[in-house]
Amino acid sequence: MLSIVINVGDAFLIDTPPNSQHLYIAIAQTSENQFLFVNVTTRRENSETACILLPGPDMLAFVTHESVVAYKYAREISIEELAVLVTPGSPIPKDTCSPSVLIQIQQGGLISKRLKNRYKIALRAFLGL
């Protein structure tokens, strides 16, 4: 099994159904061994727009076109679970957010209408709010 270290702001390519590889970013540590992850995806007509990511010098390298954080697909993942889910052959982590992008994603989570309440509570606690 892979040994993985997770830092808030790290992005990982993980295998999730139905289409396999999705990018998830750790935005909060929820316990000693658990982290809150959010999904980054291409912006579509019905996408939530609480956090829009555009390519640029501070942006994650994998954001090559207008994307959004899909808070609806947020999930808590432990270090052990992540080791199983990481796409084989993917760099670990795939990338790391700049502080400004991480704050943008965290703030989007606080205003998101699609992030589950328990995750909002965990995010607020992590941010000391």
BELSULJO-V569931 format. One record per backbone hydrogen bond with DSSP energy under -1.0 kcal/mol. CO is the residue of the C=O (numbers start at 1). NH is the residue of the N-H. E is the energy in kcal/mol with one decimal. If there is no record, write none. Layout:
co=<CO & CO>
nh=<NH & NH>
e=<E & E>
This chain:
co=<7 & 9 & 10 & 11 & 11 & 12 & 13 & 14 & 16 & 20 & 22 & 23 & 24 & 25 & 26 & 28 & 33 & 34 & 34 & 35 & 36 & 36 & 37 & 38 & 39 & 41 & 44 & 51 & 53 & 60 & 62 & 66 & 67 & 68 & 69 & 70 & 71 & 75 & 77 & 78 & 79 & 81 & 82 & 85 & 87 & 95 & 98 & 99 & 100 & 101 & 102 & 103 & 104 & 105 & 106 & 107 & 108 & 116 & 117 & 118 & 119 & 120 & 121 & 122 & 123 & 124>
nh=<10 & 97 & 26 & 94 & 95 & 24 & 87 & 22 & 20 & 16 & 14 & 40 & 12 & 38 & 9 & 36 & 79 & 30 & 31 & 77 & 27 & 28 & 75 & 25 & 70 & 68 & 47 & 69 & 67 & 63 & 64 & 43 & 53 & 41 & 71 & 73 & 74 & 37 & 35 & 82 & 83 & 85 & 86 & 15 & 90 & 11 & 102 & 103 & 104 & 105 & 106 & 107 & 108 & 109 & 110 & 111 & 112 & 120 & 121 & 122 & 123 & 124 & 125 & 126 & 127 & 129>
e=<-2.4 & -3.0 & -2.6 & -2.5 & -1.2 & -2.6 & -2.7 & -2.5 & -1.1 & -2.2 & -2.9 & -2.2 & -3.1 & -2.1 & -3.1 & -3.1 & -1.5 & -1.8 & -1.5 & -2.5 & -3.1 & -1.0 & -2.2 & -2.7 & -3.1 & -2.9 & -1.6 & -1.9 & -2.8 & -1.7 & -1.3 & -1.7 & -3.1 & -2.6 & -1.4 & -2.1 & -1.9 & -2.8 & -1.9 & -2.6 & -1.9 & -2.0 & -2.3 & -3.1 & -2.3 & -3.2 & -2.6 & -2.3 & -1.9 & -2.4 & -2.7 & -3.0 & -2.0 & -1.7 & -1.4 & -1.2 & -1.3 & -2.0 & -2.6 & -1.8 & -2.6 & -2.8 & -2.4 & -2.4 & -2.3 & -2.9>
